[in-house]
Structures are given as C-alpha cells and as structure tokens.
Amino acid sequence: MLGTKLYGPGDVRCEEVAEPKILKPTDAIIKLSASCICGSDLWPFRGANEVTEPLAMGHEYCGVVVDVGSAVKTVKPGQFVVGSFCLSDNTCPHCKFGFQSSCEQREFMTGAQAPFARIPLADGTLVATAELPSDDLIPSLLAVSDVLGTGWYAADAAGVQGGGTAVVVGDGAVGLMGVLSAKQMGASRIIAMSRHKSRQDLALEFGATDIISERGDEGVALIKELTNGVGADSVLECVGTQESMSQAVNCARPGGKIGFVGVPHGVTFDGQNLFFQQKSLLGGPAPVRRYLPYLMDLVLDRTINPGKVFDLEIPLADVAEGYRAMDERRAIKTLLRV
Amino acid sequence: MLGTKLYGPGDVRCEEVAEPKILKPTDAIIKLSASCICGSDLWPFRGANEVTEPLAMGHEYCGVVVDVGSAVKTVKPGQFVVGSFCLSDNTCPHCKFGFQSSCEQREFMTGAQAPFARIPLADGTLVATAELPSDDLIPSLLAVSDVLGTGWYAADAAGVQGGGTAVVVGDGAVGLMGVLSAKQMGASRIIAMSRHKSRQDLALEFGATDIISERGDEGVALIKELTNGVGADSVLECVGTQESMSQAVNCARPGGKIGFVGVPHGVTFDGQNLFFQQKSLLGGPAPVRRYLPYLMDLVLDRTINPGKVFDLEIPLADVAEGYRAMDERRAIKTLLRV
C-alpha cells in the first residue's frame, strides 16, 4: 500500500510500504475512511525536531476495523471507530484520572497517513459508533481524533465556563477548534487572535465574537481594553512559542487559567512572574480519549461541524503538496483521501 | 511607641517610631493584640532582597480598632478585627473574582511589628468579630492574617479534595498550616516533607499521615512509592527555591495540581517539561481576604488551632532575637507581645 514517510526537513514522500499486521494481541487494524495532516507534523517538516530515520507520518484517524488481536474485546471487524492520537489502555490510574495522554502504557500513534493502520491498545483507545456514519460526517469524526480533541482540552484546561471570556492565541486548526470548543462550553465572549482573513472568517463561523489581529504587547493591550482592563478568564494557547505563550499569560486575568496545547519549543516561565501575576497553567498532549464519546455524539447528532476546518482535500499520493500548502499557510488543514 | 525596622541584612531593630495616624479617609488604626514574624521577613533579613532604606517590618495583625477615617463604614472603634497582609478594596473585579491579592488598589501591609498600625483600605481589608475573642484565641486569629491564609490558599490552589492525596513541600510555618488546611479539606493522605523532629511532630499533630525526610529525587521516589507509583493529586509548595519547586512538580501525578506560595527566588519552569508532565500550576500571594470569614469562624468555634505554630513568644523589644531564632531554625514562628 501507499504510506507517508518523512525523510528530513521538507522531504516528505508517499511510497510503497508494507501493510500493517497484528503484532500484539491488543492490536487492531483499521481501514481508514480518511486521513489528514496535523500542524504538529510541520515541526519535523520544518526541521524543528531532528529526524534520524524516516518517520512513518500520521496520527489522526478514523475508519472501519478489519482485524483484531486475540485479546481485543470491545471492538470487532466491521465497526466504525475513532481513536485518539495518544494510545492508552484506559485502565491505569492516569487514565482513570482522565489523563489518558499520560497512560502508563502510552504510545503515540504513527503511520496513519495511509489506507490502513495498526492501532495498539485497541480496547483502551478506540470508540465505536452504533452504526456506520454517513460519508459527509467523516471529516468531522476524523477531526475528533486530535485537532478537535486538542482544542477541546485547551478550553477545558483553561476552565472555560458559561458566560466567561475566552481568548484563543493561534489561528491554526487547533486554535479554530478551540474557538468552537469555547462556544460549545458556553463562553459568552470569545476573542480570536488572528491576522489571516480566511481564518478570521472561520473563527467567526465557529463562534468567535471578536477578532484581534495585533500581537505581543499591542494585542494584550487590546484584550485588556475589550475586557474593561480586567483580562480574560480563560486563555487557550495553541501555538507553542515563547512569544505566543507570553501573550497568553499576559492576556489572562489574575486567577485566570491558561490551557496550553501548542507543543512548547523553547518556552520557559519565570517563577516570580507567574507568582505575582497569579495565572494558572495546565497543558500537555490532550487526553482525547476522555472526550471521545461526548465529542463523537456532538458530531453524529450534527450539533457541531468541526470538519469545516479542512480547507484542502487531496489524494494521499499528493501528501507532499498537503504539507507544503500548510507550511506556506495556503491551507489551514489538509484532508487526505486514502 | 516601639516599632521594628530592618536596616540591612541581619540588622533588625526595635526603636522609637511615630504612632500611626489616619492618612486617608479609608484608613483605620488598630491596637494590635499581638504581632509576629513571617518566614518571608527572613528574605530581606538574609539579604535576598536589596534594602535601600530602613523598612518598617510586620504585615500580620489582629487587634482592636481605635480610630477610623471618615469614609470607613464596616468597622468601628472598639471592634476586634483581623485583616489580610494584602490590603484590598474588595470591590474591584479582581477582588470579586476572589483574587483580592491582585486588587486594583492592592498594597502590602507594613509596620505591624508594633503596638499600633495603620490599615489602609479598612473596609475592604478588615473583618470584625461579633464580640471580643478570648485571649487564648489571639495567636490563632493572628495566624489567619497570613500564615494560615497562605497555607489554605496553597491547599486550595492545589485542588485538595476529600479523599485525595496531598504532599506538602516545606516544613516552615506555612507548610505546617498547609498540612492543617489539607486535613480540614478532607485529604485522606497528607505527606509532609520534613527533616526536623519538632516540625515533623507538629505536622503529625496538624494531620499529616506520613513524613518523608528525604529531598530531591530520593524524596520524589518515596512519594511515588507511597502512592503506588502514581504521584500526588495535590502538592503544596511552601518554600520558593528551584529545588523545592522541582520536587513539588515531580511529586504530582499527571493532571495533578501544584499550589505554590513560597515567593519564588530564582525559579524557572521549562515549558516542554510542564507540557509532557501535564502538571497544573497556580501560585501567588494568597488572597487571604477571600478566606478570612470562614477561617475566623473555624478558629472562633475552636475547630482548628493554628496558633500552635507559634513556638516562641517574646516581647516586641526583643524582636531581633525572634528573627535570629527563626533564621537559625531554633523557632518555627515567633509571636511578639506588643
């Protein structure tokens, strides 16, 4: 079959790879209904992480089970499933505490930019639907696997509540999903920090009430102005740079919460600054498994339509163009037909 | 009257100072029932903060109102009051949000190691009792003003809940109050990290279930052992050094919360480490005003006895000896008879 491998900065290839097989009794094999490219795939594509051997790319997935290992009990061939990009047993103390992304057996999904994929820890990771979903729901169900689940976690970690004010730093796909999540959680004011027209439009469609295109101190000053000098109750940091993190911290009110989901690259916090500013922090790889059943239901009953975040759809064979389009910000998020 | 001034590292003096007067219509003057020395007073005493002019020391206080400014409405001469070390108007958005220690008009109390003190923002800062409390309750009511309020905030920020596991890093007076607070909030396991017998004993008396005298990696390993490899739900950081903060972060379970109240000196956090560890952080000067009525009631009905944290009681004139005793760890906390 075709599969996607990253050989080095800027060098991603679609090439013949072996079809996945059951390796452990807890594995499942799925036939993907669609795949996609994640903003975090751009870190190694841009050379921010060292690539020492070709990487099997892709960690977002949904599809139909075609085979299961002998120990798998909760899913079976023929079922449609969605799973998290973090593979987890869903039984360890961390999973039971709702932090499946710190599961004692945690693995990160790989190799999902392909027609078939092996899902380790299938029982703990996959959630099946009652019946096969209609085709038009596939993009949204795929989004639940990571980009929506991560935006949702950002909003949850930032303590978004009904009637509250939320600021979203970052207008990438995760930031836009953060806007959708904050809206769904009832925030009455959602301020998206974005300087790109197409992303601003999508943010407004997902529920943003205000757009701020300024960054840094100027952006913070405008947030303060919009909140009567107070600052935001909740800030969703969806980038991962020092600049975006400082902006996020400075936008929050004292006692406000920052949920950060952009993988930090070169970010540090000064203890005394955090202390006197009284800002609350929680971040990490999103425990998507915690939210999967709820978010899948929101998609299946058509309450939300996160699939709109895909603004480019191409065949898997053209995956390299998908990376380039996102890298050059010509696309927000690329869906791959497999 | 006598008052306490810090002239430089190690140089604290009790000397004649002017009696405080009403300076603003929102001020009150109180006659202190007792005063005390705070662990944070040791930072400048030890030379950790620069002292450019003599500092009027003392920020913990309770006593009887003797005079009020023309705008003061909620307290009157003759009433017994307790106030926070953070002076606040209790009406601004930050106060209403429960973060009075970030009040738009915030000032830090000074000059309370003396028989009389001026309390700015009296209406927002002071809470009066229904009647004059009995003398034996004075140490505990004085403790509410800062040391207990701060330990309580640490436990609250660390999300201590009924049945949870709490670790307290630091066996100073605030750490010991953190133990008492975690106990009061219903933690079923409270692990105090302490290597001093007298403090271990007091921790056990306040509700600690386990004592760990090891520090650093060794201490963290023991916490993991006591929690079946999981880590603690809540960690109270009550020191403020890089070493103690790292210990606190590493003791918490993924998704666990660290409440930090030791003023950070030279502390930094690595963003990627916090991200992958999934630890939640909230610290700052405690919003004691939020807790004052509740904690005063717990003292007045004799549910708690935080005054036990004072293990040295001396006349105000001997204040320098009180600083030395705490600096040399001969005393946990010094009560000053004024």
HADDOCK unambig.tbl for C-alpha pairs under 7 A between the chains (distance, minus, plus):
assign (segid A and resid 93 and name CA) (segid B and resid 230 and name CA) 6.94 0.50 0.50
assign (segid A and resid 94 and name CA) (segid B and resid 254 and name CA) 6.77 0.50 0.50
assign (segid A and resid 99 and name CA) (segid B and resid 254 and name CA) 6.67 0.50 0.50
assign (segid A and resid 99 and name CA) (segid B and resid 255 and name CA) 6.29 0.50 0.50
assign (segid A and resid 102 and name CA) (segid B and resid 254 and name CA) 6.42 0.50 0.50
assign (segid A and resid 230 and name CA) (segid B and resid 93 and name CA) 6.95 0.50 0.50
assign (segid A and resid 254 and name CA) (segid B and resid 94 and name CA) 6.77 0.50 0.50
assign (segid A and resid 254 and name CA) (segid B and resid 99 and name CA) 6.70 0.50 0.50
assign (segid A and resid 254 and name CA) (segid B and resid 102 and name CA) 6.44 0.50 0.50
assign (segid A and resid 255 and name CA) (segid B and resid 99 and name CA) 6.31 0.50 0.50
assign (segid A and resid 263 and name CA) (segid B and resid 272 and name CA) 6.92 0.50 0.50
assign (segid A and resid 264 and name CA) (segid B and resid 271 and name CA) 5.67 0.50 0.50
assign (segid A and resid 264 and name CA) (segid B and resid 272 and name CA) 5.09 0.50 0.50
assign (segid A and resid 265 and name CA) (segid B and resid 272 and name CA) 6.89 0.50 0.50
assign (segid A and resid 267 and name CA) (segid B and resid 270 and name CA) 6.48 0.50 0.50
assign (segid A and resid 267 and name CA) (segid B and resid 271 and name CA) 4.89 0.50 0.50
assign (segid A and resid 268 and name CA) (segid B and resid 268 and name CA) 6.81 0.50 0.50
assign (segid A and resid 268 and name CA) (segid B and resid 269 and name CA) 5.59 0.50 0.50
assign (segid A and resid 268 and name CA) (segid B and resid 270 and name CA) 4.74 0.50 0.50
assign (segid A and resid 268 and name CA) (segid B and resid 271 and name CA) 5.08 0.50 0.50
assign (segid A and resid 269 and name CA) (segid B and resid 268 and name CA) 5.60 0.50 0.50
assign (segid A and resid 269 and name CA) (segid B and resid 269 and name CA) 5.00 0.50 0.50
assign (segid A and resid 269 and name CA) (segid B and resid 270 and name CA) 6.57 0.50 0.50
assign (segid A and resid 269 and name CA) (segid B and resid 271 and name CA) 6.82 0.50 0.50
assign (segid A and resid 270 and name CA) (segid B and resid 267 and name CA) 6.47 0.50 0.50
assign (segid A and resid 270 and name CA) (segid B and resid 268 and name CA) 4.74 0.50 0.50
assign (segid A and resid 270 and name CA) (segid B and resid 269 and name CA) 6.56 0.50 0.50
assign (segid A and resid 271 and name CA) (segid B and resid 264 and name CA) 5.67 0.50 0.50
assign (segid A and resid 271 and name CA) (segid B and resid 267 and name CA) 4.87 0.50 0.50
assign (segid A and resid 271 and name CA) (segid B and resid 268 and name CA) 5.08 0.50 0.50
assign (segid A and resid 271 and name CA) (segid B and resid 269 and name CA) 6.81 0.50 0.50
assign (segid A and resid 272 and name CA) (segid B and resid 263 and name CA) 6.92 0.50 0.50
assign (segid A and resid 272 and name CA) (segid B and resid 264 and name CA) 5.10 0.50 0.50
assign (segid A and resid 272 and name CA) (segid B and resid 265 and name CA) 6.88 0.50 0.50
assign (segid A and resid 275 and name CA) (segid B and resid 283 and name CA) 5.12 0.50 0.50
assign (segid A and resid 275 and name CA) (segid B and resid 284 and name CA) 4.10 0.50 0.50
assign (segid A and resid 276 and name CA) (segid B and resid 284 and name CA) 5.38 0.50 0.50
assign (segid A and resid 276 and name CA) (segid B and resid 285 and name CA) 6.82 0.50 0.50
assign (segid A and resid 278 and name CA) (segid B and resid 282 and name CA) 6.57 0.50 0.50
assign (segid A and resid 278 and name CA) (segid B and resid 283 and name CA) 5.74 0.50 0.50
assign (segid A and resid 278 and name CA) (segid B and resid 284 and name CA) 5.12 0.50 0.50
assign (segid A and resid 279 and name CA) (segid B and resid 282 and name CA) 6.17 0.50 0.50
assign (segid A and resid 280 and name CA) (segid B and resid 281 and name CA) 5.46 0.50 0.50
assign (segid A and resid 280 and name CA) (segid B and resid 282 and name CA) 4.47 0.50 0.50
assign (segid A and resid 281 and name CA) (segid B and resid 280 and name CA) 5.47 0.50 0.50
assign (segid A and resid 281 and name CA) (segid B and resid 281 and name CA) 5.09 0.50 0.50
assign (segid A and resid 281 and name CA) (segid B and resid 282 and name CA) 6.65 0.50 0.50
assign (segid A and resid 282 and name CA) (segid B and resid 278 and name CA) 6.56 0.50 0.50
assign (segid A and resid 282 and name CA) (segid B and resid 279 and name CA) 6.15 0.50 0.50
assign (segid A and resid 282 and name CA) (segid B and resid 280 and name CA) 4.47 0.50 0.50
assign (segid A and resid 282 and name CA) (segid B and resid 281 and name CA) 6.66 0.50 0.50
assign (segid A and resid 283 and name CA) (segid B and resid 275 and name CA) 5.11 0.50 0.50
assign (segid A and resid 283 and name CA) (segid B and resid 278 and name CA) 5.72 0.50 0.50
assign (segid A and resid 284 and name CA) (segid B and resid 275 and name CA) 4.10 0.50 0.50
assign (segid A and resid 284 and name CA) (segid B and resid 276 and name CA) 5.37 0.50 0.50
assign (segid A and resid 284 and name CA) (segid B and resid 278 and name CA) 5.11 0.50 0.50
assign (segid A and resid 285 and name CA) (segid B and resid 276 and name CA) 6.81 0.50 0.50
